[in-house]
């Protein structure tokens, strides 16, 4: 669902900043995406199916993009400003930052930068069960 770092507690702004610097230093394109709770989960209950079990565009794998990918971004503060703007506009949404490699045309990684206040999906390791 949330990919990289999903097993960790929420990242601080300083930790997000360091990840943004790493993305930019590798010449990857940062991009923000968001989705309302509870839709970030691919689950039977919230998946629209057009056929028996076929996955498709509406199965919650695609999040809404915040503005455009940040092509040419060379300053992490620009990304953090957009993270803040997205948090203000959608305080009750999950927001993730993804890194896109435009040479290989693939998503390199992605991680949450904001969980809604009502989210209870993260549990400390001592409270998790497998």
CNS distance restraints for C-alpha pairs under 8 A (distance, minus, plus):
assign (resid   1 and name CA) (resid  40 and name CA) 6.58 0.50 0.50
assign (resid   1 and name CA) (resid  41 and name CA) 6.08 0.50 0.50
assign (resid   1 and name CA) (resid  42 and name CA) 7.39 0.50 0.50
assign (resid   2 and name CA) (resid   6 and name CA) 5.62 0.50 0.50
assign (resid   2 and name CA) (resid  96 and name CA) 7.62 0.50 0.50
assign (resid   2 and name CA) (resid 110 and name CA) 7.09 0.50 0.50
assign (resid   2 and name CA) (resid 111 and name CA) 5.88 0.50 0.50
assign (resid   2 and name CA) (resid 112 and name CA) 6.32 0.50 0.50
assign (resid   3 and name CA) (resid 109 and name CA) 7.27 0.50 0.50
assign (resid   3 and name CA) (resid 110 and name CA) 5.89 0.50 0.50
assign (resid   3 and name CA) (resid 111 and name CA) 5.93 0.50 0.50
assign (resid   4 and name CA) (resid 109 and name CA) 6.42 0.50 0.50
assign (resid   4 and name CA) (resid 110 and name CA) 5.73 0.50 0.50
assign (resid   4 and name CA) (resid 111 and name CA) 5.20 0.50 0.50
assign (resid   5 and name CA) (resid 111 and name CA) 6.17 0.50 0.50
assign (resid   5 and name CA) (resid 112 and name CA) 7.88 0.50 0.50
assign (resid   6 and name CA) (resid 111 and name CA) 6.93 0.50 0.50
assign (resid   6 and name CA) (resid 112 and name CA) 7.36 0.50 0.50
assign (resid   7 and name CA) (resid 122 and name CA) 7.89 0.50 0.50
assign (resid   9 and name CA) (resid 122 and name CA) 7.14 0.50 0.50
assign (resid   9 and name CA) (resid 124 and name CA) 7.32 0.50 0.50
assign (resid  10 and name CA) (resid 112 and name CA) 7.65 0.50 0.50
assign (resid  10 and name CA) (resid 113 and name CA) 7.43 0.50 0.50
assign (resid  10 and name CA) (resid 114 and name CA) 7.63 0.50 0.50
assign (resid  10 and name CA) (resid 115 and name CA) 7.95 0.50 0.50
assign (resid  11 and name CA) (resid  15 and name CA) 5.76 0.50 0.50
assign (resid  11 and name CA) (resid  16 and name CA) 6.21 0.50 0.50
assign (resid  11 and name CA) (resid 112 and name CA) 7.95 0.50 0.50
assign (resid  11 and name CA) (resid 113 and name CA) 6.73 0.50 0.50
assign (resid  12 and name CA) (resid  16 and name CA) 6.22 0.50 0.50
assign (resid  13 and name CA) (resid  17 and name CA) 6.03 0.50 0.50
assign (resid  14 and name CA) (resid  18 and name CA) 6.37 0.50 0.50
assign (resid  15 and name CA) (resid  19 and name CA) 6.39 0.50 0.50
assign (resid  16 and name CA) (resid  20 and name CA) 6.17 0.50 0.50
assign (resid  16 and name CA) (resid 113 and name CA) 7.04 0.50 0.50
assign (resid  17 and name CA) (resid  21 and name CA) 6.21 0.50 0.50
assign (resid  17 and name CA) (resid  76 and name CA) 6.52 0.50 0.50
assign (resid  17 and name CA) (resid  77 and name CA) 7.72 0.50 0.50
assign (resid  17 and name CA) (resid  80 and name CA) 7.01 0.50 0.50
assign (resid  18 and name CA) (resid  22 and name CA) 6.29 0.50 0.50
assign (resid  19 and name CA) (resid  23 and name CA) 6.25 0.50 0.50
assign (resid  20 and name CA) (resid  24 and name CA) 6.19 0.50 0.50
assign (resid  20 and name CA) (resid  30 and name CA) 7.57 0.50 0.50
assign (resid  20 and name CA) (resid  76 and name CA) 5.71 0.50 0.50
assign (resid  20 and name CA) (resid  79 and name CA) 7.34 0.50 0.50
assign (resid  21 and name CA) (resid  25 and name CA) 5.97 0.50 0.50
assign (resid  21 and name CA) (resid  75 and name CA) 7.75 0.50 0.50
assign (resid  21 and name CA) (resid  76 and name CA) 5.71 0.50 0.50
assign (resid  22 and name CA) (resid  26 and name CA) 6.33 0.50 0.50
assign (resid  23 and name CA) (resid  27 and name CA) 6.59 0.50 0.50
assign (resid  23 and name CA) (resid  28 and name CA) 5.46 0.50 0.50
assign (resid  23 and name CA) (resid  29 and name CA) 7.24 0.50 0.50
assign (resid  23 and name CA) (resid  30 and name CA) 6.95 0.50 0.50
assign (resid  23 and name CA) (resid  99 and name CA) 6.43 0.50 0.50
assign (resid  24 and name CA) (resid  28 and name CA) 5.68 0.50 0.50
assign (resid  24 and name CA) (resid  29 and name CA) 7.02 0.50 0.50
assign (resid  24 and name CA) (resid  30 and name CA) 7.51 0.50 0.50
assign (resid  24 and name CA) (resid  73 and name CA) 7.28 0.50 0.50
assign (resid  24 and name CA) (resid  74 and name CA) 6.22 0.50 0.50
assign (resid  24 and name CA) (resid  75 and name CA) 7.61 0.50 0.50
assign (resid  24 and name CA) (resid  76 and name CA) 7.36 0.50 0.50
assign (resid  27 and name CA) (resid 101 and name CA) 7.58 0.50 0.50
assign (resid  28 and name CA) (resid  99 and name CA) 5.82 0.50 0.50
assign (resid  28 and name CA) (resid 100 and name CA) 5.41 0.50 0.50
assign (resid  28 and name CA) (resid 101 and name CA) 4.91 0.50 0.50
assign (resid  28 and name CA) (resid 102 and name CA) 6.99 0.50 0.50
assign (resid  29 and name CA) (resid  69 and name CA) 6.68 0.50 0.50
assign (resid  29 and name CA) (resid  70 and name CA) 6.00 0.50 0.50
assign (resid  29 and name CA) (resid  71 and name CA) 5.78 0.50 0.50
assign (resid  29 and name CA) (resid  72 and name CA) 7.68 0.50 0.50
assign (resid  29 and name CA) (resid  73 and name CA) 7.47 0.50 0.50
assign (resid  29 and name CA) (resid  99 and name CA) 5.45 0.50 0.50
assign (resid  29 and name CA) (resid 100 and name CA) 4.88 0.50 0.50
assign (resid  29 and name CA) (resid 101 and name CA) 6.31 0.50 0.50
assign (resid  29 and name CA) (resid 102 and name CA) 7.17 0.50 0.50
assign (resid  30 and name CA) (resid  69 and name CA) 6.22 0.50 0.50
assign (resid  30 and name CA) (resid  70 and name CA) 5.57 0.50 0.50
assign (resid  30 and name CA) (resid  71 and name CA) 7.58 0.50 0.50
assign (resid  30 and name CA) (resid  73 and name CA) 7.87 0.50 0.50
assign (resid  30 and name CA) (resid  79 and name CA) 7.43 0.50 0.50
assign (resid  30 and name CA) (resid  97 and name CA) 6.71 0.50 0.50
assign (resid  30 and name CA) (resid  98 and name CA) 5.82 0.50 0.50
assign (resid  30 and name CA) (resid  99 and name CA) 4.76 0.50 0.50
assign (resid  30 and name CA) (resid 100 and name CA) 6.42 0.50 0.50
assign (resid  31 and name CA) (resid  65 and name CA) 7.55 0.50 0.50
assign (resid  31 and name CA) (resid  66 and name CA) 7.53 0.50 0.50
assign (resid  31 and name CA) (resid  68 and name CA) 7.16 0.50 0.50
assign (resid  31 and name CA) (resid  69 and name CA) 4.57 0.50 0.50
assign (resid  31 and name CA) (resid  70 and name CA) 5.96 0.50 0.50
assign (resid  31 and name CA) (resid  97 and name CA) 5.71 0.50 0.50
assign (resid  31 and name CA) (resid  98 and name CA) 5.29 0.50 0.50
assign (resid  31 and name CA) (resid  99 and name CA) 6.37 0.50 0.50
assign (resid  31 and name CA) (resid 100 and name CA) 7.50 0.50 0.50
assign (resid  32 and name CA) (resid  65 and name CA) 6.01 0.50 0.50
assign (resid  32 and name CA) (resid  66 and name CA) 5.29 0.50 0.50
assign (resid  32 and name CA) (resid  67 and name CA) 7.77 0.50 0.50
assign (resid  32 and name CA) (resid  69 and name CA) 7.30 0.50 0.50
assign (resid  32 and name CA) (resid  83 and name CA) 7.35 0.50 0.50
assign (resid  32 and name CA) (resid  95 and name CA) 6.99 0.50 0.50
assign (resid  32 and name CA) (resid  96 and name CA) 5.81 0.50 0.50
assign (resid  32 and name CA) (resid  97 and name CA) 4.67 0.50 0.50
assign (resid  32 and name CA) (resid  98 and name CA) 6.31 0.50 0.50
assign (resid  33 and name CA) (resid  63 and name CA) 5.76 0.50 0.50
assign (resid  33 and name CA) (resid  64 and name CA) 5.38 0.50 0.50
assign (resid  33 and name CA) (resid  65 and name CA) 4.31 0.50 0.50
assign (resid  33 and name CA) (resid  66 and name CA) 5.32 0.50 0.50
assign (resid  33 and name CA) (resid  95 and name CA) 5.73 0.50 0.50
assign (resid  33 and name CA) (resid  96 and name CA) 5.42 0.50 0.50
assign (resid  33 and name CA) (resid  97 and name CA) 6.48 0.50 0.50
assign (resid  33 and name CA) (resid  98 and name CA) 7.64 0.50 0.50
assign (resid  34 and name CA) (resid  63 and name CA) 5.66 0.50 0.50
assign (resid  34 and name CA) (resid  64 and name CA) 5.39 0.50 0.50
assign (resid  34 and name CA) (resid  65 and name CA) 6.47 0.50 0.50
assign (resid  34 and name CA) (resid  66 and name CA) 6.87 0.50 0.50
assign (resid  34 and name CA) (resid  93 and name CA) 6.28 0.50 0.50
assign (resid  34 and name CA) (resid  94 and name CA) 5.48 0.50 0.50
assign (resid  34 and name CA) (resid  95 and name CA) 4.32 0.50 0.50
assign (resid  34 and name CA) (resid  96 and name CA) 6.29 0.50 0.50
assign (resid  35 and name CA) (resid  39 and name CA) 6.60 0.50 0.50
assign (resid  35 and name CA) (resid  40 and name CA) 6.29 0.50 0.50
assign (resid  35 and name CA) (resid  63 and name CA) 5.52 0.50 0.50
assign (resid  35 and name CA) (resid  64 and name CA) 6.23 0.50 0.50
assign (resid  35 and name CA) (resid  93 and name CA) 5.45 0.50 0.50
assign (resid  35 and name CA) (resid  94 and name CA) 5.43 0.50 0.50
assign (resid  35 and name CA) (resid  95 and name CA) 6.74 0.50 0.50
assign (resid  36 and name CA) (resid  40 and name CA) 7.13 0.50 0.50
assign (resid  36 and name CA) (resid  92 and name CA) 6.73 0.50 0.50
assign (resid  36 and name CA) (resid  93 and name CA) 4.41 0.50 0.50
assign (resid  36 and name CA) (resid  94 and name CA) 6.18 0.50 0.50
assign (resid  37 and name CA) (resid  92 and name CA) 7.21 0.50 0.50
assign (resid  37 and name CA) (resid  93 and name CA) 5.88 0.50 0.50
assign (resid  37 and name CA) (resid  94 and name CA) 6.74 0.50 0.50
assign (resid  37 and name CA) (resid 116 and name CA) 7.55 0.50 0.50
assign (resid  37 and name CA) (resid 119 and name CA) 7.77 0.50 0.50
assign (resid  39 and name CA) (resid  46 and name CA) 6.71 0.50 0.50
assign (resid  39 and name CA) (resid  60 and name CA) 6.28 0.50 0.50
assign (resid  40 and name CA) (resid  60 and name CA) 6.17 0.50 0.50
assign (resid  40 and name CA) (resid  61 and name CA) 7.48 0.50 0.50
assign (resid  40 and name CA) (resid  63 and name CA) 7.78 0.50 0.50
assign (resid  40 and name CA) (resid  94 and name CA) 7.47 0.50 0.50
assign (resid  41 and name CA) (resid  46 and name CA) 7.83 0.50 0.50
assign (resid  41 and name CA) (resid  60 and name CA) 6.70 0.50 0.50
assign (resid  42 and name CA) (resid  46 and name CA) 7.15 0.50 0.50
assign (resid  42 and name CA) (resid  47 and name CA) 6.60 0.50 0.50
assign (resid  42 and name CA) (resid  59 and name CA) 6.26 0.50 0.50
assign (resid  42 and name CA) (resid  60 and name CA) 5.63 0.50 0.50
assign (resid  42 and name CA) (resid  61 and name CA) 6.80 0.50 0.50
assign (resid  43 and name CA) (resid  47 and name CA) 5.96 0.50 0.50
assign (resid  46 and name CA) (resid  59 and name CA) 7.78 0.50 0.50
assign (resid  47 and name CA) (resid  58 and name CA) 6.80 0.50 0.50
assign (resid  47 and name CA) (resid  59 and name CA) 4.81 0.50 0.50
assign (resid  47 and name CA) (resid  60 and name CA) 6.73 0.50 0.50
assign (resid  48 and name CA) (resid  58 and name CA) 5.76 0.50 0.50
assign (resid  48 and name CA) (resid  59 and name CA) 5.91 0.50 0.50
assign (resid  49 and name CA) (resid  53 and name CA) 6.74 0.50 0.50
assign (resid  49 and name CA) (resid  54 and name CA) 6.73 0.50 0.50
assign (resid  49 and name CA) (resid  55 and name CA) 6.96 0.50 0.50
assign (resid  49 and name CA) (resid  56 and name CA) 7.51 0.50 0.50
assign (resid  49 and name CA) (resid  58 and name CA) 7.53 0.50 0.50
assign (resid  49 and name CA) (resid  59 and name CA) 7.36 0.50 0.50
assign (resid  50 and name CA) (resid  54 and name CA) 7.16 0.50 0.50
assign (resid  50 and name CA) (resid  56 and name CA) 7.89 0.50 0.50
assign (resid  55 and name CA) (resid  59 and name CA) 6.13 0.50 0.50
assign (resid  57 and name CA) (resid  61 and name CA) 7.30 0.50 0.50
assign (resid  57 and name CA) (resid  62 and name CA) 7.05 0.50 0.50
assign (resid  58 and name CA) (resid  62 and name CA) 7.68 0.50 0.50
assign (resid  66 and name CA) (resid  86 and name CA) 7.10 0.50 0.50
assign (resid  70 and name CA) (resid  79 and name CA) 7.78 0.50 0.50
assign (resid  73 and name CA) (resid  78 and name CA) 7.33 0.50 0.50
assign (resid  73 and name CA) (resid  79 and name CA) 7.90 0.50 0.50
assign (resid  75 and name CA) (resid  79 and name CA) 7.39 0.50 0.50
assign (resid  76 and name CA) (resid  80 and name CA) 6.36 0.50 0.50
assign (resid  77 and name CA) (resid  81 and name CA) 6.01 0.50 0.50
assign (resid  78 and name CA) (resid  82 and name CA) 6.46 0.50 0.50
assign (resid  79 and name CA) (resid  83 and name CA) 6.22 0.50 0.50
assign (resid  80 and name CA) (resid  84 and name CA) 6.22 0.50 0.50
assign (resid  81 and name CA) (resid  85 and name CA) 6.23 0.50 0.50
assign (resid  82 and name CA) (resid  86 and name CA) 6.02 0.50 0.50
assign (resid  83 and name CA) (resid  87 and name CA) 6.16 0.50 0.50
assign (resid  83 and name CA) (resid 113 and name CA) 7.56 0.50 0.50
assign (resid  84 and name CA) (resid  88 and name CA) 6.26 0.50 0.50
assign (resid  85 and name CA) (resid  89 and name CA) 6.21 0.50 0.50
assign (resid  86 and name CA) (resid  90 and name CA) 5.91 0.50 0.50
assign (resid  86 and name CA) (resid  91 and name CA) 7.84 0.50 0.50
assign (resid  86 and name CA) (resid  95 and name CA) 7.75 0.50 0.50
assign (resid  87 and name CA) (resid  91 and name CA) 5.06 0.50 0.50
assign (resid  87 and name CA) (resid  95 and name CA) 7.57 0.50 0.50
assign (resid  87 and name CA) (resid 114 and name CA) 7.16 0.50 0.50
assign (resid  91 and name CA) (resid 116 and name CA) 6.19 0.50 0.50
assign (resid  91 and name CA) (resid 117 and name CA) 7.86 0.50 0.50
assign (resid  92 and name CA) (resid 115 and name CA) 7.63 0.50 0.50
assign (resid  92 and name CA) (resid 116 and name CA) 4.51 0.50 0.50
assign (resid  92 and name CA) (resid 117 and name CA) 6.72 0.50 0.50
assign (resid  92 and name CA) (resid 118 and name CA) 7.61 0.50 0.50
assign (resid  93 and name CA) (resid 114 and name CA) 7.67 0.50 0.50
assign (resid  93 and name CA) (resid 115 and name CA) 6.59 0.50 0.50
assign (resid  93 and name CA) (resid 116 and name CA) 5.30 0.50 0.50
assign (resid  94 and name CA) (resid 112 and name CA) 7.24 0.50 0.50
assign (resid  94 and name CA) (resid 113 and name CA) 7.95 0.50 0.50
assign (resid  94 and name CA) (resid 114 and name CA) 5.64 0.50 0.50
assign (resid  94 and name CA) (resid 115 and name CA) 4.79 0.50 0.50
assign (resid  94 and name CA) (resid 116 and name CA) 5.92 0.50 0.50
assign (resid  95 and name CA) (resid 112 and name CA) 5.82 0.50 0.50
assign (resid  95 and name CA) (resid 113 and name CA) 5.71 0.50 0.50
assign (resid  95 and name CA) (resid 114 and name CA) 5.01 0.50 0.50
assign (resid  95 and name CA) (resid 115 and name CA) 6.69 0.50 0.50
assign (resid  96 and name CA) (resid 110 and name CA) 6.57 0.50 0.50
assign (resid  96 and name CA) (resid 111 and name CA) 5.31 0.50 0.50
assign (resid  96 and name CA) (resid 112 and name CA) 4.09 0.50 0.50
assign (resid  96 and name CA) (resid 113 and name CA) 5.25 0.50 0.50
assign (resid  96 and name CA) (resid 114 and name CA) 6.85 0.50 0.50
assign (resid  97 and name CA) (resid 110 and name CA) 5.46 0.50 0.50
assign (resid  97 and name CA) (resid 111 and name CA) 5.56 0.50 0.50
assign (resid  97 and name CA) (resid 112 and name CA) 6.29 0.50 0.50
assign (resid  97 and name CA) (resid 113 and name CA) 6.49 0.50 0.50
assign (resid  98 and name CA) (resid 107 and name CA) 7.04 0.50 0.50
assign (resid  98 and name CA) (resid 108 and name CA) 7.49 0.50 0.50
assign (resid  98 and name CA) (resid 109 and name CA) 5.64 0.50 0.50
assign (resid  98 and name CA) (resid 110 and name CA) 3.97 0.50 0.50
assign (resid  98 and name CA) (resid 111 and name CA) 6.54 0.50 0.50
assign (resid  99 and name CA) (resid 107 and name CA) 5.86 0.50 0.50
assign (resid  99 and name CA) (resid 108 and name CA) 5.41 0.50 0.50
assign (resid  99 and name CA) (resid 109 and name CA) 5.35 0.50 0.50
assign (resid  99 and name CA) (resid 110 and name CA) 6.15 0.50 0.50
assign (resid 100 and name CA) (resid 105 and name CA) 7.13 0.50 0.50
assign (resid 100 and name CA) (resid 106 and name CA) 5.90 0.50 0.50
assign (resid 100 and name CA) (resid 107 and name CA) 4.39 0.50 0.50
assign (resid 100 and name CA) (resid 108 and name CA) 5.58 0.50 0.50
assign (resid 100 and name CA) (resid 109 and name CA) 7.46 0.50 0.50
assign (resid 101 and name CA) (resid 105 and name CA) 5.47 0.50 0.50
assign (resid 101 and name CA) (resid 106 and name CA) 5.49 0.50 0.50
assign (resid 101 and name CA) (resid 107 and name CA) 6.13 0.50 0.50
assign (resid 101 and name CA) (resid 108 and name CA) 6.33 0.50 0.50
assign (resid 102 and name CA) (resid 106 and name CA) 6.93 0.50 0.50
assign (resid 115 and name CA) (resid 119 and name CA) 6.30 0.50 0.50
assign (resid 123 and name CA) (resid 127 and name CA) 6.00 0.50 0.50
assign (resid 123 and name CA) (resid 128 and name CA) 6.07 0.50 0.50
assign (resid 124 and name CA) (resid 128 and name CA) 6.61 0.50 0.50
